[in-house]
Amino acid sequence: MPVWLTEHEYAVLRAACAQMLPSDQGAPGAEEAGVADYIDILLGAFTFDPPRIWAGGPTSGRAGGAPEFAHFHRLSALDELAWRMRIEGSQGLPGREFNGPVIGLQETYRRGLAALGDDFCAADGAEQRRRLRADENFRATLYGHCCEGMYAAPEYGGNRDGVGWSYLGRDGDVQPRGYTDEEVSGP
Amino acid sequence: MTVDAIIVGSGPGGSTAAEVLTRAGWSVVIMEKGRNHLLDPHDLTRPAADYSNDELKFTVRHFLGPDPLVEPRAFRRRADEGEHTHVGEVNSIPSTVGGGGTHADGKVPRFREEDFALLSAYGPQDEANVADWPVTYEELEPYYAEVEKAIGVAGRAGANPFAAWRSGPYPMPPGAPMYGALLSSAAATRLGLHPYEAPTAANSVPYDGRPACNNCGFCSYFGCPIHAKGDPVALLTTTMATGRAELMAETYVSRLRIEGRRAKGVDYIGPDGVEHSMDAKVVIVAGGAIETPRLLLLSGLEHPALGRHLMVHFQTIVVGHFQDLRLHPYKGRSVTHVHDDAMVQDERSRAAAVEAGLPWIRGGMVEHAGGGFLIGSARHMPWGKAHAQAMRDSTFDDRMWAFIMQGEDLAYPTNAVDLSPSIRDARGFPVARITYRPGRHELAASGHHGKILLGVLEEMGADWTILHSSPGVEEAGLGSSPLPESRHVIGTARMGDDPATSVVDRWGRVHTLDNVVVADSSVFVTSAGYGPTLTLVALSSRAAHHLAGSAPG
């Protein structure tokens, strides 16, 4: 079950993400990395307590240490205001419209996914790409989030099992192990 | 309650003042508008454990603040562009306990002797207010030495042939050189330049109870997960251990309460969202060169130079691609080598100045730097089938090396910070509006030194190179964004002996307010071509010692 999107929206988002970052010649894509889950969790960040905005520190456990990334930070009142504005939009609330209305990501995705068409999942790849190109603003937002979902720490819901890092030969987070001086200075 | 000093801002400037004053027996309250992720909330004499190798948290999700949705800034290049052309993030330095020190990669060079005497050494420039500082390098040297010890600086005396004299060695030897920097340094040396190990406030050996850097690579723009970076955590933990300091995070100072020639104290909004007041014998303002003039303007201070002469370091960015190399810039301290040749006059730079119709040009410190992180790189890559291969090619990451010249900005009265007429922060106060564009000097220096740096990348073996700048300058064909990327903000409450032309005196005290001291890079008279941190910290130390009647050591 998606966290915030409807089942249908989630299916459209998965298909759209798969066009943004397709699996290719052994490289994982958005599908393998769970990029749609990353975006759904961002949109539904406030359904978690604490909200899924900032992963904890200092270590994830992948390079030693305790799995502290999993313990998300609490937000201050000001941070909560900022992130609710960013995700939910200002919704006509005076406390959020001190510089005018703000369109939130939830509305951006609800409209953007609807505009891709009810039959988006059934369309062929070329048609899906054509529809994605039709709205440059939404496509740019979606692509930015796809990059985050592919390469951010897995605790945010994407980059499943670190596939976005491993196909590039990267370690992601490396504390507390770090790198030796020889690894830094050598080829 | 009246405390000895309220310090507004917990970054390197405010932390240094707090450390010096509490050492001298003063009681201080440090008010910081951002959150505390630097010190352990259960024991403020110890570092916290909130920082991490997390690109999303630090570079995308504003963990260190400010969040531009609730604390935006306004921007325009020129006054005739209208009220503003951009609202959002502009030159943001972290708004968090520790301020800009938390996200800096810790390069902390000293300025040189001539940087404090630019007018005497070089002469005037049309359009700019070139001036000498009322402080000399000789006067500041003991404070440089003191703060280098306090925060822990790794470096090698004598490595930079152009450096100013020093009274002693660096507290630590340099850390491990990055592979790419070794290659770029060798190429630069072959072309007659003088690269050296960057003086860096990251431990190369265990120091002051904090561990040696373990080269995780999450340095520039990140808080250090193991606190191998000493600035300003070392100063703040020492301060809190005196028992004479209170740290108030999420505390937004909205106004200095000015009565005649004194500030009685400050008004602030606490984490409870309610406005309070506190009195103090002295108020030290250390919000950085954008927030400091904003606060002084919000407090009703009037001075023709307040907010003027904003300098940011015009960045010349030269990028090379190396098809046959894997430079792994993600291992190490972000930047381990720099060179100062672009700040030294030679026949070529004199000829370039003549050609530009200028009396002289000065560049800035050149950082030898690697590529970005994965999310940042990916955003520049195509979507669709080409994406994965483009990431594997790692054009903007593993196969890229770059030089970033932090070019000296001259002080132009038209580059300024003032209060936005219409944009507010979430608490309802006018935000800072930045008006900034580079002048002819910056463009000429960038053009001249950019060509030299392109030659170094070619000598290093680059198969293609790109030259651009930040901010972009459309008419010069450089870059695209008019917003400066530089996080070095300087010069908006200029220091001087003449109250008519400067905002603060040689001790950082506001000329018209007997008990208000500015302790950040706002007071700089020139920007030099060096990151401002160590110099602002040394000036803050000097100002605080002057207040307390104590001596550095």
Interface residues (C-beta under 8 A of the other chain):
Chain A: Q19 M20 L21 P22 S23 D24 Q25 A27 G29 I53 W54 A55 G56 G57 P58 T59 S60 E68 F69 H73 S76 A77 L78 D79 L81 A82 W83 M85 R86 G95 F98 N99 V102 R129 R139 Y143 G144 C146 C147 E148 M150 Y151 A152 A153 Y156 G164 W165 Y167 L168 R170 G172 D173 V174 Q175 P176 R177 G178 Y179 T180 D181 E183 V184 S185 G186 P187
Chain B: R35 A49 D50 Y51 S52 N53 D54 E55 L56 K57 V60 R61 H62 F63 D67 L69 V70 P72 V87 G175 A176 P177 M178 Y179 L182 C213 N214 N215 C216 G217 F218 P225 I226 E250 P271 G273 L325 R326 H328 Y330 K331 G332 L374 I375 A378 R379 W383 G384 K385 H387 A388 Q389 M391 R392 S394 I423 R424 D425 A426 G428
